[in-house]
Amino acid sequence: MTDEHERLRFETDVPGIWGYWPATPTLWSYSSLKEMEACPRRWMLSRADYPDIWARRGYPSLPVTPAIFGNVVHGVIERLTRALTTAGVRSPAAGDVVGVLGSLGGWRGIVLDAVERELARFDDNPRVSTERVERVRSELVRRAPEAADQVKAFLGRGILPTGAASEPSGEGAATEAPRRRMPAGPGVHAERTVTAEALRVTGTIDQLVLDDTGVTVTDFKTGSEDDAHDEQVRLYALLWQLDKQTNPGGQPVTHLRVVYPSHERSVAVPDAAQMHALEVATAARVAGADQLTAAPPPPAAPSEETCHYCRVKHLCDAYWAAIPPSVSAASPAQWFDFEGTVLRPNGSRSWFVATPTDPAAEVLVRTVETDVPFPIGQRVRLLGVRRSQDPDKPGRLVISMVATSEWYPVVV
Ligand code: SF4
């Protein structure tokens, strides 16, 4: 164990959960820079190593169905694109696509296969039970026709097919060294990685087209419209321009577009001065992110929006001090998180817990399982709970845990 490694070791408020802060990445991606800027602590805690929890990098994540649904749609498009390329299909004519689809099990077969690929990521995840994965699977299977419809909508917008072999994506791999990239020739390229080595930023363009009209960069989105999508494709235009391997001829981008299942929109291509300003601003963002990773512990930036889907909130003291509502203010229709001190059991499935307020109030916490080993006298954090009503005592504050709720003892 080197001194440097030990310097990166950190403890958390949860006994038994400790880790090593991640190193500064060799390359940043659009999403990693954005996440780092939203909350440096979330980015660092999410990507740290936790050797006592599992052998994989980062803190185990929870399945978020809308995010997995988006990945399924992207996965189907990517697989279909490759299959069409292999089959030599050059236009999205219905007959050709149907033939290739049949070999992949039809729309339902290809979607369900993508669902299984996504869910396989949770196979060795110590935080996610088999039952929880099963619930997510049921929801995704129910939405399989919707996923197929979205892919068909993209198909209708010319997202498919490709005329060139695709390179593997590098977007999520913010810490990897740059890979050797082949020049992009005339044609349609799916999932094309572009990297500005000097800037240390990489990205994966969903669709890159080089033809008589110029160079078109397209990103497709399964969610709702967001100005950040425009920012993302502008950054891809910069990366394309600076990538001497993928774009050795220095061809400028002529069209930028963001495609949604229901419509698409053009984004103005930055002119030379705007491109230079974007390069300078991106270099500053990278320098800022580097500085934060080089000097842990990272600062927290709690806000309701940022913390909502944070997978490491139970490890973050800043969150608990600022965001969760008091039990009395929580609506019964709202999921919320709660921190309190365990007082005594009330039965095999309920406990009295004191709120952290001054003065403290007594809350009844109902659990799903029997004899949950809550440590008496210790602080606990409950994630994903609901306020509910006690029919016998309408004035009593009651918190109900559900099958997906989590709890962690904490030392504060
Ligand atoms: S809980 Fe909020 S403040 Fe804490 S790490 Fe997560 S996003 Fe950041």
Residues whose N, C-alpha, C, O or C-beta is under 5 A from the ligand:
A	BS01	SF4	C39 R41 R42 A300 A301 P302 S303 T306 C307 C310 V312 K313 C316 A318 Y319
